[in-house]
Amino acid sequence: MQKNILIYISFSLLLLITSINGQRLLKVSVSKNGKKGQVSSIVRNGMTYISAKDISKVLSGNYYYNPTAAKVEMKFDNFNLKVTAKNQFIVLTNKNENKNVVFQIPISTLLINNDVFLPIDYTLKYIEIAYQKKLKYNKKTKDLLVTNDPSDIFEQLRHTTPTEITVAKSPAVKHVSNYDIYGMDITEMANGTLIRLKTTRRINKYSSSIHEGKLFFFVSGASVDPRLIKSAKPAGAIRKVKVKTVRGNKQIEFTLKRGVKFADSLQSSSKDIDTDDILITIQNGALDKLTKNLELDKNKWNFDVIVIDAGHGGKDPGAIGVTGLKEKDVNLGIALELGKILKEKMPDVNVVQTRTKDKFVELYKRGKIANENSGKLFISIHANSLGRKNSKTRGFEVYLLRPGKTEKAIKIAEMENSVIKYEDNPQRYQALTDENFILVTMAHSAYLRYSERFAEILYKNWEKELKVPARGVKQAGFLVLVGASMPSVLVETGFISNRKDEAYLKSKKGRRKIAGTIYESIVKYREFYEKQMSEESN
């Protein structure tokens, strides 16, 4: 019988190798068939990240690094795995079938020294899929074991949670043009300007920068329609547009109006995954004012108010379970239990409930309640559904306020947002398109890292404590989150269209366990929050 080849990668702390932005970059020892090697790693917020390049080499795979896009493509026999810096999406390519599958992880990867660092807890299973051999990671000893046993993770995911996998696809309707970039729209927003470059194909090599009152957009290996300028009417921060050829590549030059302020983290170009168009956002001074106000009011940012929002209610039942269980009842039961625990164990914090009985509360009022009470954390509790028919899909999800990145996330947001049909004036809600998301995401950017941190803590606790599977941290445009000007998440506690999840959500034991897990997450999040506030005030 052929013996398994064992590879032990020890993640014990070694000598400090270097320092990047105040973070220690470590080397981890690698033992493979008696030979020693090293894999670069870094620890941030208690999470171990490993080098995509190094782990590729350890597993005898090749890799390609694209410095322009900050991507690493890890190459194995039958699969390639593409990871992008500061991104939550991983693209798996089946080379035999020429098909792509996109996975989402709860937290973003890191960019360090022209390399992408991966959170090992969340990416190991996808590396295993690409490598096609089982990988076993021991969190306590921080050892990674690689065997020759075939991996079955991909087949399990495909058969048990198909909606977690989104197959990349091209838009159904493509614009016919002889040029890769054929059009441009410039739109002024309340606190910024959006530039949409219309494309006929996916463009991988591009970048943007600002210098002396001009925004330069560089594109490599792509053609630009010379009539582009005529299709673009200057608006917002844009005063003038030119197209030039620099060293054989196209450059679009935007002359900016005087007095426009920029934030480097918000002035960025990004892909619109539904159309392949490229979106460039320019931020004016609105967020600067918000940031200054936050600096002045730090003494008001004590962690003293938590807002719990029980979704739906009254004439709005929400989703209906397999046996007729109403989502509104599940949400309220968990919310009341959570409120009870908080009042008992965290008496110094004021607990605000958007509803404490079966009544209808309009979405905008939920955010209004949170803001008027100066909430420091907003948790909206919901239950998921794929319809009345019993479904195999089950599990917990936590959502952040961002444009939906998968068809499923968008559909879930649409379902939850459909509550406005019960309201007297549904027109008050502006559709959450990519274009006007520049308004809400910029406004929420001051709180985003706190929302992400709480979502990450909740996901990890849920995965460890509860029987309901944890399906990840995702993003979509929920109207109830738009109104809450504070760190906020929407929790889908399970699928009431699945008999197991429905039974668990219906039981007092299940609701108490869920509420307890959310409470424990709040405790850990509070420690992080108060530490951040203390550091920022010094």
C-alpha positions, 0 to 999 in steps of 0.5 A, a space after each residue: 500500500 502506497 504511503 501517504 506523503 506527509 508535509 508538515 508546515 509548522 506555523 510556530 513563531 520564529 524570529 522577526 524577519 521584517 516590518 511592514 506598516 508596523 506589522 511583523 512579517 514572519 517566516 514559518 518553517 516547512 518540513 517536506 520529506 525531511 527537507 526544510 523550507 519557509 512560507 511567509 506569514 503575518 498575523 493581523 487581528 488574531 488571524 494568520 495570513 500566508 503567502 499565496 506565492 510561497 504556498 504555491 511553491 510548497 505544494 509544487 505548483 507554479 504561480 503567476 503574479 500580475 502587479 497591475 491588478 495585484 493578483 496571484 494565479 496559483 497553477 496546479 495540474 487541473 485547476 488554477 486558483 486566482 486571488 486578488 489583494 484586498 478582495 474577498 473573492 476567489 476564482 477557481 478555474 477548471 482547466 479541463 472544462 474551461 469553467 470558472 467558479 467564484 467563491 467568497 470568503 468572510 474577510 479580504 486578503 492582504 497585499 504585502 511586498 508584491 504578494 497576496 496573503 491569504 487568511 488560512 482559516 477561510 482559504 485552505 479549503 479552496 487551495 485543497 480543491 485546486 491541489 486536489 489532495 486533502 489538507 488538514 490544518 491544526 489551529 492549536 499547533 498551527 500545523 498543516 498536513 498534506 496527504 495524497 488522499 483525494 479531496 472531495 470538497 468541491 463535490 460536497 459544495 456542488 451537491 450540498 450548497 449549490 447557491 454558494 457557488 456562482 459560475 462566472 458568466 458574461 452578460 446576455 447582451 453585449 454592445 457591438 463595437 470595434 473598440 474595447 472601450 466605446 462609451 462613457 457616462 459621467 454622473 454627479 452625485 450628492 457627495 461624489 462623481 461617478 465615471 462609467 467606462 462602457 466596455 465590450 469585454 473584460 479589461 484586466 490591465 488598468 489603473 488610475 492616479 491623480 496629479 496636479 488637478 487631473 485624474 489619469 486613467 491608464 489602460 493597457 492592451 485595449 482600444 478606445 473609441 476616438 469618439 469617446 469624448 463626444 459621448 461624455 458630457 462633463 459633470 460633477 468634479 469633471 471639467 474636461 476630458 481628453 484621450 491620449 496615446 502614451 507609449 502605445 497605450 491609451 490614457 484618458 485624462 480628466 481635468 478636475 474642477 478647483 476645490 475638489 477634495 479627494 480621499 485616496 481610499 475612496 478614489 478608486 477604479 473597480 469592475 462592475 461584475 454584471 457588465 464588465 464596465 469600469 467604474 471610477 469614483 471621485 469623492 468630494 469634501 462630504 466625507 472629509 466633513 464627516 470624518 472631522 465630525 467623528 474626530 470632534 465627537 469621540 467622547 460621544 462614541 462610548 459603546 453605550 447603545 445597541 440597536 436590535 431590529 427584528 425584521 418584518 412584523 404586523 401585516 408583513 409576515 416576511 418569509 413563510 417556512 415549510 410548515 407555515 412558520 412566519 419569519 416575523 415570529 422567528 425574528 422577534 423571538 430571537 431579538 427579544 431573547 438577545 435583548 434580555 441577555 444584554 440587559 442581564 449581562 451588559 447592564 451599562 449598555 442601553 438596549 433599543 428594540 425597533 419593535 417588541 411586539 408583532 407590529 409593522 415598522 417602516 424601514 426608514 423608521 428603523 434607521 431613524 430609531 437607531 440614529 435618534 438613540 445614538 446607536 453604536 451597533 445596529 443588528 437586523 435579525 432575519 431568516 432566509 428562504 428559497 420559497 415554501 418548497 422544502 429545500 436542501 439549502 440551509 445555513 446562517 449568513 451575515 450581510 454588510 451594506 454594499 452592492 450585491 456581488 452575486 445573483 443570490 445576494 441581490 435576490 435576498 436583498 430584493 426579497 427583504 427590501 420588498 417590505 416597502 410594498 406595505 408602506 404608505 410611501 414606498 417612493 421614499 426609497 431610492 433604488 440601490 443601483 451601483 451608481 447611487 451606491 456611491 452615496 451610501 457606501 461613502 457615507 458608511 465607509 467611516 463605519 465599514 471596518 467596524 461592521 466588517 469586524 463584527 461580521 467576522 467575529 459573529 461568523 467565527 463564533 457561529 461556525 464554532 458554536 451552532 449546528 446551523 452551518 455558517 455560509 459566510 459574510 456577504 454583501 448586498 443592498 439592504 434598505 434597512 441598513 442604509 438608514 442606520 448611521 453606525 456599524 451595522 449588519 443584517 443577520 440571516 439566521 437560517 433558511 426556514 425553507 429547510 426543515 432542519 433550519 426551520 425546526 431549529 429556528 422554531 424551538 426555544 432552545 435554538 433561539 436562545 442558542 442563536 441569541 447567546 452566540 450573537 451576545 458573545 460576538 458583541 462582547 468580543 466586538 466591544 473589546 475591539 471597538 473600545 481598543 480602537 476608540 482608545 488608540 484613536 483618541 491618543 
